[in-house]
Amino acid sequence: MEKTIKVIGTGTAESRPDTIEISVDFETLSTIYETPMNVNNRKVHVLSEGLQALGLPKSAAKTGQYRIERTTESYQDANKNHRSRFVGYTTRQAMTLRFDLDLALLNKVLSLLATCEIDTDFQIRFTLKDPQAMQEEILRSAAIRAKRQATILAETSGCQLGELLSIDYSWSKINVYSNM
């Protein structure tokens, strides 16, 4: 009778970040269709000019998502029926700013975001320019941990560990960010 042990290996790795990534979200609402698009375009233009004035290339800022949605709100009419009414058009734009780890430059970018007419939410992450080596280290760590667990289980069960039958590798994408 063939005996099978299934284990799940989880991996970890550590590295110093070398890249700063700032997610910037613009959102504008207006009853006139063109207005939120024009306002967001103006905000992007102001941000782009400010970043270039700080010495960052145009390619440092990229739009990841752009949506225009019809916005409604719920209300109760005089007969207590739930209704929906048009509020306007909402334009949402998500941008990502990426540049080499430079805390002095980060301070300047944050000052730009805080003082110019953009008025937006943002999130800062510290990451790696090339996460491939980190991802490979995580895989090595997971494999070593899984083998160690399988060996302990086999020995404790009075069996010998045989050949590896299969590996279920099901990562679609690994995002590497600091754990701050």
PyRosetta script that sets phi, psi and omega in degrees:
from pyrosetta import init, pose_from_sequence

init()
pose = pose_from_sequence("MEKTIKVIGTGTAESRPDTIEISVDFETLSTIYETPMNVNNRKVHVLSEGLQALGLPKSAAKTGQYRIERTTESYQDANKNHRSRFVGYTTRQAMTLRFDLDLALLNKVLSLLATCEIDTDFQIRFTLKDPQAMQEEILRSAAIRAKRQATILAETSGCQLGELLSIDYSWSKINVYSNM")
pose.set_psi(1, 129.3)
pose.set_omega(1, -179.7)
pose.set_phi(2, -80.0)
pose.set_psi(2, 131.2)
pose.set_omega(2, 178.3)
pose.set_phi(3, -106.4)
pose.set_psi(3, 137.6)
pose.set_omega(3, -178.5)
pose.set_phi(4, -126.7)
pose.set_psi(4, 136.4)
pose.set_omega(4, 173.5)
pose.set_phi(5, -115.5)
pose.set_psi(5, 128.3)
pose.set_omega(5, 175.5)
pose.set_phi(6, -111.9)
pose.set_psi(6, 128.3)
pose.set_omega(6, 177.7)
pose.set_phi(7, -130.2)
pose.set_psi(7, 156.0)
pose.set_omega(7, 175.9)
pose.set_phi(8, -114.6)
pose.set_psi(8, 121.4)
pose.set_omega(8, 178.2)
pose.set_phi(9, -99.4)
pose.set_psi(9, 128.3)
pose.set_omega(9, 174.4)
pose.set_phi(10, -110.9)
pose.set_psi(10, 141.5)
pose.set_omega(10, -176.4)
pose.set_phi(11, -118.0)
pose.set_psi(11, 156.2)
pose.set_omega(11, 175.9)
pose.set_phi(12, -137.2)
pose.set_psi(12, 156.8)
pose.set_omega(12, 176.0)
pose.set_phi(13, -157.0)
pose.set_psi(13, 155.7)
pose.set_omega(13, 178.8)
pose.set_phi(14, -130.6)
pose.set_psi(14, 145.2)
pose.set_omega(14, 177.1)
pose.set_phi(15, -160.4)
pose.set_psi(15, 153.9)
pose.set_omega(15, 176.3)
pose.set_phi(16, -78.8)
pose.set_psi(16, 136.7)
pose.set_omega(16, 178.0)
pose.set_phi(17, -66.4)
pose.set_psi(17, 150.7)
pose.set_omega(17, 176.8)
pose.set_phi(18, -128.1)
pose.set_psi(18, 3.0)
pose.set_omega(18, -176.3)
pose.set_phi(19, -138.5)
pose.set_psi(19, 143.5)
pose.set_omega(19, 173.7)
pose.set_phi(20, -107.7)
pose.set_psi(20, 135.0)
pose.set_omega(20, 179.0)
pose.set_phi(21, -127.2)
pose.set_psi(21, 122.8)
pose.set_omega(21, 178.8)
pose.set_phi(22, -116.7)
pose.set_psi(22, 121.1)
pose.set_omega(22, 175.9)
pose.set_phi(23, -91.7)
pose.set_psi(23, 126.9)
pose.set_omega(23, -178.4)
pose.set_phi(24, -121.0)
pose.set_psi(24, 128.4)
pose.set_omega(24, -179.1)
pose.set_phi(25, -118.1)
pose.set_psi(25, 123.8)
pose.set_omega(25, 176.0)
pose.set_phi(26, -105.3)
pose.set_psi(26, 139.1)
pose.set_omega(26, 176.2)
pose.set_phi(27, -144.6)
pose.set_psi(27, 129.4)
pose.set_omega(27, -178.9)
pose.set_phi(28, -137.4)
pose.set_psi(28, 139.4)
pose.set_omega(28, -179.9)
pose.set_phi(29, -123.5)
pose.set_psi(29, 136.3)
pose.set_omega(29, 175.6)
pose.set_phi(30, -157.6)
pose.set_psi(30, 154.4)
pose.set_omega(30, 177.3)
pose.set_phi(31, -78.2)
pose.set_psi(31, -16.9)
pose.set_omega(31, 178.2)
pose.set_phi(32, -97.7)
pose.set_psi(32, 127.1)
pose.set_omega(32, -172.2)
pose.set_phi(33, -54.3)
pose.set_psi(33, -45.3)
pose.set_omega(33, -174.2)
pose.set_phi(34, -73.8)
pose.set_psi(34, -25.8)
pose.set_omega(34, -173.0)
pose.set_phi(35, -59.0)
pose.set_psi(35, -51.8)
pose.set_omega(35, -178.7)
pose.set_phi(36, -63.7)
pose.set_psi(36, -33.2)
pose.set_omega(36, 177.2)
pose.set_phi(37, -64.8)
pose.set_psi(37, -44.9)
pose.set_omega(37, -179.6)
pose.set_phi(38, -64.5)
pose.set_psi(38, -40.7)
pose.set_omega(38, 179.4)
pose.set_phi(39, -64.6)
pose.set_psi(39, -46.1)
pose.set_omega(39, 179.0)
pose.set_phi(40, -64.4)
pose.set_psi(40, -40.2)
pose.set_omega(40, 177.6)
pose.set_phi(41, -60.8)
pose.set_psi(41, -39.2)
pose.set_omega(41, 178.2)
pose.set_phi(42, -64.3)
pose.set_psi(42, -43.4)
pose.set_omega(42, 178.9)
pose.set_phi(43, -61.5)
pose.set_psi(43, -43.2)
pose.set_omega(43, 178.9)
pose.set_phi(44, -63.7)
pose.set_psi(44, -40.8)
pose.set_omega(44, 179.1)
pose.set_phi(45, -62.9)
pose.set_psi(45, -46.0)
pose.set_omega(45, 179.2)
pose.set_phi(46, -61.7)
pose.set_psi(46, -44.7)
pose.set_omega(46, 179.3)
pose.set_phi(47, -63.1)
pose.set_psi(47, -46.1)
pose.set_omega(47, -179.0)
pose.set_phi(48, -60.1)
pose.set_psi(48, -45.2)
pose.set_omega(48, 178.3)
pose.set_phi(49, -63.2)
pose.set_psi(49, -42.2)
pose.set_omega(49, 179.2)
pose.set_phi(50, -63.8)
pose.set_psi(50, -41.0)
pose.set_omega(50, 178.9)
pose.set_phi(51, -66.0)
pose.set_psi(51, -40.9)
pose.set_omega(51, 178.6)
pose.set_phi(52, -65.8)
pose.set_psi(52, -36.1)
pose.set_omega(52, 177.3)
pose.set_phi(53, -64.9)
pose.set_psi(53, -26.5)
pose.set_omega(53, 177.2)
pose.set_phi(54, -83.7)
pose.set_psi(54, -3.5)
pose.set_omega(54, 178.0)
pose.set_phi(55, 97.4)
pose.set_psi(55, 4.2)
pose.set_omega(55, 178.4)
pose.set_phi(56, -84.1)
pose.set_psi(56, 142.1)
pose.set_omega(56, 178.5)
pose.set_phi(57, -73.1)
pose.set_psi(57, 160.1)
pose.set_omega(57, 179.5)
pose.set_phi(58, -57.8)
pose.set_psi(58, -32.1)
pose.set_omega(58, -177.7)
pose.set_phi(59, -70.7)
pose.set_psi(59, -7.8)
pose.set_omega(59, 179.2)
pose.set_phi(60, -70.5)
pose.set_psi(60, -21.3)
pose.set_omega(60, -179.9)
pose.set_phi(61, -114.5)
pose.set_psi(61, 125.4)
pose.set_omega(61, -179.6)
pose.set_phi(62, -131.0)
pose.set_psi(62, 139.6)
pose.set_omega(62, 175.1)
pose.set_phi(63, -82.9)
pose.set_psi(63, 126.4)
pose.set_omega(63, 179.7)
pose.set_phi(64, -101.2)
pose.set_psi(64, -24.6)
pose.set_omega(64, -178.1)
pose.set_phi(65, -155.3)
pose.set_psi(65, 140.4)
pose.set_omega(65, 178.0)
pose.set_phi(66, -142.8)
pose.set_psi(66, 120.2)
pose.set_omega(66, -178.4)
pose.set_phi(67, -134.3)
pose.set_psi(67, 143.6)
pose.set_omega(67, 171.1)
pose.set_phi(68, -122.9)
pose.set_psi(68, 124.7)
pose.set_omega(68, -176.5)
pose.set_phi(69, -128.5)
pose.set_psi(69, 146.6)
pose.set_omega(69, 171.9)
pose.set_phi(70, -79.4)
pose.set_psi(70, 126.0)
pose.set_omega(70, -175.9)
pose.set_phi(71, -108.0)
pose.set_psi(71, 132.9)
pose.set_omega(71, 178.7)
pose.set_phi(72, -128.4)
pose.set_psi(72, 166.3)
pose.set_omega(72, 173.2)
pose.set_phi(73, -134.2)
pose.set_psi(73, 152.5)
pose.set_omega(73, 179.3)
pose.set_phi(74, -92.3)
pose.set_psi(74, 147.8)
pose.set_omega(74, 176.2)
pose.set_phi(75, -153.9)
pose.set_psi(75, 166.0)
pose.set_omega(75, 174.9)
pose.set_phi(76, -106.1)
pose.set_psi(76, 133.4)
pose.set_omega(76, 177.4)
pose.set_phi(77, -81.2)
pose.set_psi(77, -175.9)
pose.set_omega(77, -177.0)
pose.set_phi(78, -61.3)
pose.set_psi(78, -25.9)
pose.set_omega(78, 179.6)
pose.set_phi(79, -92.9)
pose.set_psi(79, 12.8)
pose.set_omega(79, 179.2)
pose.set_phi(80, 66.6)
pose.set_psi(80, 23.6)
pose.set_omega(80, 174.6)
pose.set_phi(81, -88.2)
pose.set_psi(81, 141.1)
pose.set_omega(81, 178.0)
pose.set_phi(82, -80.0)
pose.set_psi(82, 128.1)
pose.set_omega(82, -179.2)
pose.set_phi(83, -128.3)
pose.set_psi(83, 170.8)
pose.set_omega(83, 177.7)
pose.set_phi(84, -130.0)
pose.set_psi(84, 138.1)
pose.set_omega(84, 178.1)
pose.set_phi(85, -131.8)
pose.set_psi(85, 150.5)
pose.set_omega(85, -179.3)
pose.set_phi(86, -69.3)
pose.set_psi(86, 132.2)
pose.set_omega(86, 177.9)
pose.set_phi(87, -107.4)
pose.set_psi(87, -38.9)
pose.set_omega(87, -179.4)
pose.set_phi(88, 159.2)
pose.set_psi(88, -164.7)
pose.set_omega(88, 177.9)
pose.set_phi(89, -111.3)
pose.set_psi(89, 131.4)
pose.set_omega(89, 178.8)
pose.set_phi(90, -109.8)
pose.set_psi(90, 127.1)
pose.set_omega(90, 174.5)
pose.set_phi(91, -106.6)
pose.set_psi(91, 127.5)
pose.set_omega(91, 177.8)
pose.set_phi(92, -121.4)
pose.set_psi(92, 131.9)
pose.set_omega(92, 179.0)
pose.set_phi(93, -135.3)
pose.set_psi(93, 126.1)
pose.set_omega(93, 178.0)
pose.set_phi(94, -109.2)
pose.set_psi(94, 124.9)
pose.set_omega(94, 179.2)
pose.set_phi(95, -121.0)
pose.set_psi(95, 154.3)
pose.set_omega(95, 175.6)
pose.set_phi(96, -125.2)
pose.set_psi(96, 127.9)
pose.set_omega(96, 174.8)
pose.set_phi(97, -103.0)
pose.set_psi(97, 127.3)
pose.set_omega(97, 178.5)
pose.set_phi(98, -127.9)
pose.set_psi(98, 131.5)
pose.set_omega(98, 175.7)
pose.set_phi(99, -155.7)
pose.set_psi(99, 161.6)
pose.set_omega(99, -179.2)
pose.set_phi(100, -57.6)
pose.set_psi(100, 149.2)
pose.set_omega(100, 179.7)
pose.set_phi(101, -60.8)
pose.set_psi(101, 111.9)
pose.set_omega(101, -180.0)
pose.set_phi(102, -152.3)
pose.set_psi(102, 101.6)
pose.set_omega(102, -173.5)
pose.set_phi(103, -66.4)
pose.set_psi(103, -31.7)
pose.set_omega(103, 176.6)
pose.set_phi(104, -65.4)
pose.set_psi(104, -43.0)
pose.set_omega(104, 177.3)
pose.set_phi(105, -66.4)
pose.set_psi(105, -39.1)
pose.set_omega(105, 177.0)
pose.set_phi(106, -57.6)
pose.set_psi(106, -44.7)
pose.set_omega(106, 178.0)
pose.set_phi(107, -59.2)
pose.set_psi(107, -40.6)
pose.set_omega(107, 179.3)
pose.set_phi(108, -66.9)
pose.set_psi(108, -40.4)
pose.set_omega(108, 178.6)
pose.set_phi(109, -65.7)
pose.set_psi(109, -42.3)
pose.set_omega(109, 178.2)
pose.set_phi(110, -64.3)
pose.set_psi(110, -38.4)
pose.set_omega(110, 175.7)
pose.set_phi(111, -62.6)
pose.set_psi(111, -41.7)
pose.set_omega(111, 177.1)
pose.set_phi(112, -59.6)
pose.set_psi(112, -47.9)
pose.set_omega(112, -179.4)
pose.set_phi(113, -63.8)
pose.set_psi(113, -33.4)
pose.set_omega(113, -177.0)
pose.set_phi(114, -81.5)
pose.set_psi(114, -27.6)
pose.set_omega(114, -171.4)
pose.set_phi(115, -108.3)
pose.set_psi(115, -20.5)
pose.set_omega(115, -178.5)
pose.set_phi(116, -83.9)
pose.set_psi(116, 176.7)
pose.set_omega(116, -172.9)
pose.set_phi(117, -78.9)
pose.set_psi(117, 20.4)
pose.set_omega(117, -175.1)
pose.set_phi(118, -74.9)
pose.set_psi(118, -45.3)
pose.set_omega(118, -179.5)
pose.set_phi(119, 50.0)
pose.set_psi(119, 75.4)
pose.set_omega(119, -176.1)
pose.set_phi(120, -140.4)
pose.set_psi(120, 162.7)
pose.set_omega(120, 173.1)
pose.set_phi(121, -90.0)
pose.set_psi(121, 148.8)
pose.set_omega(121, 177.2)
pose.set_phi(122, -149.0)
pose.set_psi(122, 159.6)
pose.set_omega(122, 179.9)
pose.set_phi(123, -134.8)
pose.set_psi(123, 136.0)
pose.set_omega(123, -178.5)
pose.set_phi(124, -107.1)
pose.set_psi(124, 134.3)
pose.set_omega(124, 175.0)
pose.set_phi(125, -133.9)
pose.set_psi(125, 146.3)
pose.set_omega(125, 175.6)
pose.set_phi(126, -107.0)
pose.set_psi(126, 128.3)
pose.set_omega(126, -173.3)
pose.set_phi(127, -143.2)
pose.set_psi(127, -167.5)
pose.set_omega(127, 179.6)
pose.set_phi(128, -112.6)
pose.set_psi(128, 139.8)
pose.set_omega(128, 177.1)
pose.set_phi(129, -63.1)
pose.set_psi(129, -42.8)
pose.set_omega(129, 180.0)
pose.set_phi(130, -127.0)
pose.set_psi(130, 94.7)
pose.set_omega(130, -175.0)
pose.set_phi(131, -79.3)
pose.set_psi(131, -0.1)
pose.set_omega(131, -175.4)
pose.set_phi(132, -55.9)
pose.set_psi(132, -47.3)
pose.set_omega(132, -179.5)
pose.set_phi(133, -62.0)
pose.set_psi(133, -39.0)
pose.set_omega(133, 178.8)
pose.set_phi(134, -65.6)
pose.set_psi(134, -42.5)
pose.set_omega(134, 179.0)
pose.set_phi(135, -62.6)
pose.set_psi(135, -40.8)
pose.set_omega(135, 178.3)
pose.set_phi(136, -65.4)
pose.set_psi(136, -39.0)
pose.set_omega(136, 177.4)
pose.set_phi(137, -64.6)
pose.set_psi(137, -38.0)
pose.set_omega(137, 177.3)
pose.set_phi(138, -63.4)
pose.set_psi(138, -42.8)
pose.set_omega(138, 178.1)
pose.set_phi(139, -63.0)
pose.set_psi(139, -44.8)
pose.set_omega(139, 177.9)
pose.set_phi(140, -58.5)
pose.set_psi(140, -46.3)
pose.set_omega(140, -179.5)
pose.set_phi(141, -61.3)
pose.set_psi(141, -41.9)
pose.set_omega(141, 179.5)
pose.set_phi(142, -64.9)
pose.set_psi(142, -42.5)
pose.set_omega(142, -179.3)
pose.set_phi(143, -65.5)
pose.set_psi(143, -43.6)
pose.set_omega(143, 178.9)
pose.set_phi(144, -62.4)
pose.set_psi(144, -44.0)
pose.set_omega(144, -179.5)
pose.set_phi(145, -65.2)
pose.set_psi(145, -41.1)
pose.set_omega(145, 179.2)
pose.set_phi(146, -64.8)
pose.set_psi(146, -42.2)
pose.set_omega(146, 179.7)
pose.set_phi(147, -64.0)
pose.set_psi(147, -42.9)
pose.set_omega(147, 178.7)
pose.set_phi(148, -60.5)
pose.set_psi(148, -43.7)
pose.set_omega(148, 179.6)
pose.set_phi(149, -64.9)
pose.set_psi(149, -42.6)
pose.set_omega(149, 179.9)
pose.set_phi(150, -64.7)
pose.set_psi(150, -40.2)
pose.set_omega(150, 179.0)
pose.set_phi(151, -62.5)
pose.set_psi(151, -45.3)
pose.set_omega(151, 179.3)
pose.set_phi(152, -62.0)
pose.set_psi(152, -44.7)
pose.set_omega(152, -179.8)
pose.set_phi(153, -63.6)
pose.set_psi(153, -43.2)
pose.set_omega(153, -179.5)
pose.set_phi(154, -64.9)
pose.set_psi(154, -47.6)
pose.set_omega(154, -179.1)
pose.set_phi(155, -62.6)
pose.set_psi(155, -42.4)
pose.set_omega(155, -179.4)
pose.set_phi(156, -66.3)
pose.set_psi(156, -29.2)
pose.set_omega(156, 180.0)
pose.set_phi(157, -88.6)
pose.set_psi(157, 0.1)
pose.set_omega(157, 179.6)
pose.set_phi(158, 77.2)
pose.set_psi(158, 26.8)
pose.set_omega(158, -179.1)
pose.set_phi(159, -119.7)
pose.set_psi(159, 167.2)
pose.set_omega(159, 172.6)
pose.set_phi(160, -106.9)
pose.set_psi(160, 143.2)
pose.set_omega(160, 178.2)
pose.set_phi(161, -74.1)
pose.set_psi(161, 125.9)
pose.set_omega(161, 179.9)
pose.set_phi(162, -98.7)
pose.set_psi(162, -152.7)
pose.set_omega(162, -179.2)
pose.set_phi(163, -71.7)
pose.set_psi(163, 151.7)
pose.set_omega(163, 175.2)
pose.set_phi(164, -70.9)
pose.set_psi(164, 127.0)
pose.set_omega(164, -177.6)
pose.set_phi(165, -90.5)
pose.set_psi(165, -41.2)
pose.set_omega(165, -179.4)
pose.set_phi(166, -161.3)
pose.set_psi(166, 158.7)
pose.set_omega(166, 173.9)
pose.set_phi(167, -127.3)
pose.set_psi(167, 126.1)
pose.set_omega(167, 175.8)
pose.set_phi(168, -98.8)
pose.set_psi(168, 101.4)
pose.set_omega(168, -177.7)
pose.set_phi(169, -107.1)
pose.set_psi(169, 103.3)
pose.set_omega(169, -170.2)
pose.set_phi(170, -123.9)
pose.set_psi(170, 35.1)
pose.set_omega(170, 174.6)
pose.set_phi(171, -82.9)
pose.set_psi(171, 132.9)
pose.set_omega(171, 174.4)
pose.set_phi(172, -92.2)
pose.set_psi(172, -40.8)
pose.set_omega(172, 178.2)
pose.set_phi(173, -159.9)
pose.set_psi(173, 140.3)
pose.set_omega(173, 177.6)
pose.set_phi(174, -111.3)
pose.set_psi(174, 124.8)
pose.set_omega(174, 174.9)
pose.set_phi(175, -102.0)
pose.set_psi(175, 130.2)
pose.set_omega(175, -177.5)
pose.set_phi(176, -110.3)
pose.set_psi(176, 113.0)
pose.set_omega(176, 178.3)
pose.set_phi(177, -135.4)
pose.set_psi(177, 161.2)
pose.set_omega(177, -179.3)
pose.set_phi(178, -71.5)
pose.set_psi(178, 153.8)
pose.set_omega(178, 179.5)
pose.set_phi(179, -105.4)
pose.set_psi(179, 69.8)
pose.set_omega(179, -175.6)
pose.set_phi(180, -101.0)
pose.dump_pdb("model.pdb")
